[in-house]
Amino acid sequence: MNRVVHPIEQESFRRLRSRLDTSHFPPLTRAVVERVIHSAADLEYASDLVMDEGTLAKAHAALHSGAPVVVDVEMVAAGITRRETVCRLREAVSGPGLTRSAHAVRLAFEQVGPGALWVIGCAPTALEELLTLDASPALVIGLPVGFVGAAESKAALRESGLPAVSNVSEKGGSAVAAAALNALLYTPLSYSEEKQ
């Protein structure tokens, strides 16, 4: 089923591209950069995001082959418009040394096992917990936001060597994390052809 793009979205991307040349990015990287910028109206993401085209290609294939998508909060799930997601935050509890978000990651991993795509847009502790598990993810979109632990958790993700999309700064959030995943969902299997 082809996605119908609303005229407002088309105009938004046209304006984005009039302000920022994204043509030098490889196809999937460009898709992620543009969709994240579109979600936040923040051109700085073009230089703040960190990702690798080869990693995105493998994640894109896994996603379109039906790999599970796990999110840290329902706000991220609400932004992912064309795919069912797993979010275990409602059942999670906090305890000594464990936040609800971290516990939710444990519960989700017990449910989906290895090979999932993980989309973390809210809680740095969720990303930190994921890094302690043997999750063998297809991709970790690690874009939590905040002044406490966000930049550090994303740096730890990059140092882990896991396949990832992250950013260097403290900014991020549910909308941009969902946008990064949507970029891969919306990009057709024949993504080598120019997108949009």
N, C-alpha and C positions, 0 to 999 in steps of 0.2 A: 504494500500500500504506500503510495507516494504521499509525502507530507505536503500540505498546502501552506504556502508561506503568505502570511497576511501582508497587505501593502504597507502597513506601518513598519513591520519588521524589515521589509525590503528597503524602505526609505532610510531606516535607521542604519542598516549596513552600508548603504550608499554614502551616507554622511560620515560614518566611521572611516570608510576607505578614502574619503576626500580629505580627512584630517591625518590619516596614518597610512603609509604604504606598507602593506603586509605581503606584497607579491613575492618577496624574497624568501618567505617561509615555505618549507615543504608542505604538501597538502593537509595532512592531519594536524601538524603543528599550527598551521594557519587557521584551520577550523577551530581549534581550541582557543588560540589567542583571540580571534575575532569574537567568538561566542562569549568568552569571559569578559572581554572589554564591553561588549554589548550589554551584558547583564549588570554591569556596575557603572557604565558610562565613565570608565577610568582608563585612559590611554596608557597610563604607566604600567599596566599589566604586560604590555608588549616587551618590556625589558625586565620585569620582575618575575615572570613565569620561568620555570626550569623544566624542560622535558626533552625527550629524544624521539625523533621520528620513527626509528626502528622499533622502539618500545611501544609507541602508539600504534604502529601497524600490527604488532602481535596482540595488543589489547583489543584493537578494533576487530580483529578476526575472532578472538575469544568471545567478545560481546555479541557479535552477530551470529555466533554459533550457539548462543544460549547460556553462557557462563552467568552464574548468579551475580546480582548487584546488591551489595550491602551498604547501608548508609548509617551514619552515626545518629542522626536525628530526623524526625518526621518532616521538618522544614526542608531538608535536602530531598527526601522522598517526594514531597509535594512538587518540587521543581523538575523532577525527572518525569517527563510527560509521556513517554512511549515505552515504558518498561516497568514491570513489577519489581519491587525492591524488598529487601529484608531489613527491618529495623526492630531491634529487641529492647529499645530503651524503656518501653512501658513496663516490661517484666523485671528490669534491672533494679538492683538496690545498691546503695553505697554502704561501705563498711570501712574498717580501719585500713587506711592506705589504698583504698579502691573507690574511685568515683562511680556514680551510676553509669556514666558514659563508658568507662573502662569495662565495667561488668557487662554492659550491653554488647561490647565487642567480643568478649569471651563467649557469651550466649550465642551470638550470631555465628562465630566460628564453629562452635559445636554443631550448629544447624547445617551450615553450608560446606564446611571442610575447605580443603585447598582449592586454588584455581579461580576464586571469585574476583570480581572488581570491587574494590572498597572505595567509598566516597565519603571522606571526612571533611565536613565543612563548618563544624561548630567547636568541638571540644578537643583541645590539644591532648588531654588525657586519653581520649579514644585512640588517637594516632600513636601515642606512646605505648599503649597497651597492645595495639596491633603489632608493633615492632618486637614485642616479647614473644609472640606466637610464631609457630612454624606454619604460617598461613600459605606460603607459596603463591602469592596473589598473581593474577593476570595483570593487575595494575592497582596502584594505590593513588587515588587523587587526594592528596593531602593538602587541603587549603583551609585549615582551621584559622579562626580570627581571634585576636585578643592581645592584650599587653602582657599577660602572664603565660609563658610557655609556648605561645603560638610559633614564633620564629624559631625557637629552639627545637620544638618537635619536628618542624619541617626540615631543619638542618640535619637532625638525626635521621629522618627519612632518607634524605639524599646520601648521607654517609652509609646507610644500611646496604646500598646497592640494589634494593628492590626496584622493580619497574615502577616508575612514579611520574606524576605531575605534581609539582609543588611551586611555591614562590618563596622569595627570599625575605620579604617584609612581614610585618605583623598583620597586614590586612589579609582578607579572605572572606569566608562566610558561606552560608548555605546556598545563596544564589549563585555565587561564582563556582562553587564545587559542583552543583547540579549542572551549570552551564558547560563545564568541562566534559562531563559525562554525556550530556546531550549533543555536544559537538561530534562525539564519536558515534552516537546513535543516529544522528541526522545525516552523517556522511555515508553515502551508499557504498556497497561492497566494491564497486568499481571506482574507488576514491582517487585513483591516479588521474582520472579525468578532472578537470578544473571544477571545484566546488562553487555552487551558487553563481 
